[in-house]
Amino acid sequence: MRWQNKRLSDNVEDRRGGGGMRTIGIGGGIGGIIIIVLALLFNKDPQQVLQQVQQGGGGAVQSTEQVTEGSDETARFASTVLAYTEDVWAEQFRALNKTYIPPKMVLFSNATEGGCGFAQSAMGPFYCPADSKVYLDLTFFNEMQQRFNVVGDFAMAYVIAHEVGHHVQNLLGISDRVQAMRARLSQTEYNKLSVKLELQADFLAGVWAHHAQRMDNILESGDMEEALNAASAVGDDKLQQATQGHVVPDAFTHGTSAQRMHWFKKGFDTGDLSQGDTFQQ
């Protein structure tokens, strides 16, 4: 991805440690997603499962990571991607006769407080509608590479664009409509609705990539393959197969690898918001 020396976003809140060594809990990033998937499968509270792991269950350990210039470069990359999302979505909202209000991105180490409660690295990147912020521990990208062989800067851009996609859904009132239905649905039915919401966020990430490329020719050879590889790696079926050896479709919350790749690519190919109604599929 061509991103060096481009505009940085003014909407980054850096809460990372002030240098030296920092502690990283077991299962940061993708590992945290696996913990949450397992908790949902067995009808457990993800926070309780996470606490058990951190207290020593399952061979949990803690490690340290030196804060280096490399992590600062990744922070600049994340800020650049956020700036690109601001440019794209401001234009798209103007076309809808709406005003785009960009989210803040919170960079943190290990844990932090947010509008949706206590956030830990093990939760992976997420968007909080209560404070309109994207939360990201940059070590998530290390986990993507080490555990699932997901490499490349555009894979990281896909992750950020997906979370900003949730912000777009929030601004358009889609998230509220889905949340309002929760009390009337069984867990299985709500999981299906959650999948549709997540797949739409993948579609919106693709729409972002389409228009960012049109605006500034950001893509290099292999970038789309990097993003599709990332989308595939976090499919529910692949995560379940890796963690428990079999797949439970009723417990899906984000969609299969094939679905996630399909909707990201559809967003990229069309660049058309009207093509992203995953709820009618």
GIHU-V903459 format. One record per pair of residues at least 12 apart in sequence whose C-alpha atoms are under 6 Angstrom apart, sorted by the first residue. I is the first residue (numbers start at 1). J is the second residue. D is the distance in whole Angstrom. If there is no record, write none. Layout:
I:J:D / I:J:D
This chain:
1:154:6 / 1:218:6 / 1:219:5 / 1:220:5 / 2:218:5 / 7:80:6 / 8:79:5 / 8:80:5 / 8:83:6 / 9:79:5 / 9:83:5 / 11:104:5 / 12:104:6 / 12:105:5 / 13:105:6 / 13:106:5 / 14:106:6 / 14:107:5 / 15:107:6 / 15:108:5 / 16:108:4 / 16:109:5 / 19:67:6 / 20:67:6 / 21:65:6 / 21:66:5 / 22:64:6 / 22:65:6 / 23:64:5 / 24:63:6 / 24:64:6 / 24:110:5 / 25:62:5 / 26:61:6 / 26:62:6 / 27:122:5 / 28:121:5 / 28:122:4 / 29:122:5 / 29:124:4 / 29:140:4 / 29:143:6 / 32:122:4 / 32:123:5 / 32:124:6 / 41:251:6 / 103:132:5 / 103:133:5 / 104:133:5 / 105:133:6 / 105:134:5 / 105:135:6 / 106:135:5 / 107:136:5 / 107:137:6 / 108:137:5 / 109:137:6 / 115:130:5 / 115:131:5 / 116:128:6 / 121:137:6 / 127:163:6 / 150:230:6 / 152:226:6 / 154:223:5 / 154:226:6 / 154:227:6 / 155:226:5 / 155:227:4 / 155:230:6 / 158:227:6 / 161:205:5 / 162:201:5 / 162:202:5 / 162:205:5 / 165:201:5 / 165:204:5 / 165:205:6 / 166:201:6 / 188:250:6 / 191:253:5 / 194:253:5 / 195:253:5 / 195:254:4 / 195:255:5 / 196:278:5 / 196:279:6 / 198:254:5 / 199:260:6 / 200:278:6 / 202:263:6 / 202:264:5 / 203:263:5 / 203:264:4 / 203:267:5 / 206:264:5 / 206:267:4 / 206:268:4 / 207:267:4 / 207:268:5 / 207:271:4 / 209:268:6 / 210:268:5 / 210:271:5 / 228:261:5 / 231:260:6 / 231:261:6 / 232:257:4 / 235:255:6 / 235:256:4 / 235:257:4 / 236:252:6 / 236:255:6 / 236:256:5 / 237:256:5
